[in-house]
């Protein structure tokens, strides 16, 4: 991951959009899996619910900011 900071700009831009999507997918899968194991609600019902979409939107914004600040951090 540290090598991404030294890559050319097009690779950094692709990573800027790809890494937050991967983070959202993993967080959603874990959260929906836990909810579906503990309650009678199915995995699909959890992932397609409105609260989960709102949560994913907020996580997407946070992930995008975190990855962007990490990519172009000067330290």
Secondary structure by P-SEA (a helix, b strand, c coil): ccccccccaaaaaaaaacaaaaaaaaaaaaaaaaaaaaccccaaaaaacaaaaaaaaaaaaaaaaaaaaaaaccc
